[in-house]
Amino acid sequence: MSAAPLDIQALPALEPAQAVSLAGTLAQMDPWRTLGYGVESLALGLQAVHPDLTRYLARRDGETLGVAVVRHPWLRGAYIELLAVLPGAQGQGIGAALLGQIQAAWQGRTDNLWLLVSAFNAGARRFYLRHGFRAIGTIPDLVIPGQDEVLMRKLLPHRRLAEPASGAPPV
């Protein structure tokens, strides 16, 4: 692991070549492999420009180590559509850094962070639980028959209102 700092950028979309390259890696990883996501559909999702989507790229020394896609608004909050740490970079705090960046970006702007995690992806479920997400419910057969998705939610701290002046009624 390099001593260089991790750089996380928020982008409206990825460049086509970068999206295709990253999609090729994601399509070989679970949960996307098991759920049948192909390179083309993943690449389109990473490069499509949409005002409700923000992509976060985690890079070190110019190498992409992780990616996240967040949709806002979604159910009074922001929805993490995709969060992935690439092979070889896992276990180094990249996922936690991406989640931290996402939370910092949306805290004070929304009350909730949402995500779906495949029920078979026990490691990811443990990761999200460690980072304050709670399971809300299971959605059977959402992506493909026979595979359940777990809806998870993290409540974000509310913005603090200014303290009322002495003698003023509370806000």
N, C-alpha and C positions, 0 to 999 in steps of 0.2 A: 504494500500500500504506500502510495506516494505521500510525502509530507505537504504537498501543495494543497491549498484550501479548496474546498468544494464550492463550485459556483452553481447557483440555481437561478435560471432565467425564466421569466414569465413571457410567453410568446402567444400571439394570436393563432399561429399555425406553424408547422414545420415546413421546410423546403421539400419539394417532391423527392429528391434523391435521398435526403436524410430520412424522410418518412418511410420510404420503401426499404431502406437498409434496416432501420429500427423495427419495422413491421416484420421483416424476415426473421429477426431474432425472436420477437414476441410470439410469432406463429409456432415456433418450436418449443415454447415454454408453456407450462400449465399456469393458469387454467385455460388459456386460449387454445392450446393444442387439443385438449379433451373436449372443449366446447365447439370445436370445428371452425374457429375463426381462421380465415386465410390471409395471406400476405396482402392481397388487393384490398380487402375490406378494412383491415387494420391501417394500411397506408392511407386510404381515403379518409379515415377518421382522424388521422394525425395531421393531415394537410388541409382539410376542409376549413375554410374561413367562415366563422359564424360568430355573431356578436355575443352569444351566450357561452362561448367556449374559451377557456384559457389553458394553454399547455405549459407545463413546467419541465424544464430539462435540467437534470443534475449532471454536471461535467467537472472533470478534474484533468488538468493538463491537456485540454482539448478533446478528451475522450468522453463520450456519453456513457454514463453509468446507470441512469434511471430516468424515468419519464412519468408524468402524471397528466391527466386531462380532467379539468373541472368544469362543470356546467352550472351556471347561475343565471337566472333563478331556477329553483327546483324545490318544491314543498317547503316554502318559507326557509330556504337555506341554499347551500351549495352542495352539489352532488359530485363526488369523486367517481368519474366514469372509468378511469383506468389509473392504476398505480403499479409500476413495475420497476424492479431493480434487476439489472441484467446479470447473467451468470458471470461469476468471477468478481462481482462487486457486492454480492450479498453478504450479510453479516458484518458490514462495515459502517452501519449507521446511515446509509444513503436513504432508505425508506423513512426512517425517523426524521431526517433532515427535510425530505420532501413534504411529509405531513406537517412538520413545524412551519415550513414556508407557506403551505396552503392555509393553515390555521391563522398565521399572522396576517395573511392577505385578506381573509374574510372575517376575522374577529372584529366586532363593532359594526359590521355591515350586515350581518345576518345572525340568526340564533342557532342554526343547525348546520352540521356537516353530515352528509349522508353517503352511503356507499352500499354496494352489493358485493358479497363475497361468496364464491362457490362453496357449498357445504363440504365438498370433498377436500377443500384447500385448508386443512387444519392449521398449517403453519401461518397462513395469512390471517385466519380468524384469531389465533393467539396474538399475533402482532397487533391487530386492531384493538383487541381487548386491552392489551398492555398500554395502548395509547388513548384510552378513555372512551372508545366506542362501545356501545351496548347493542346486543341483538334485539331487534324489534319483532321480527317474525320471519318465517320461512316461506318462500314462494316456490312451490313445486313446479318442475318442468318449464321454467321461465325461458331459458335459452334453448335447451334441447330436452327431449323426453328422457326421464330417468335421472336428471340432475337438478338438484334444488339449489336455489340461491338464498342467502341470508341477508335480509335488510338490516343494516346497522346505522346507528345514529350517535353523534356526539353533540352534546349541548355546548355551545360556546358561551363564555361569560358575556353578560350584557354590558353595554356602555354605561358608565357611571354618569349620572346627571350631576351637574354642578350643585354644590351645597347651597341651600337657600340662605340669603342674607339674614342677619339677626332680625327676628320678628316677622319675617316673610313666611307665608304659608308654604308647606312643602310642595314640591313639584310633582 
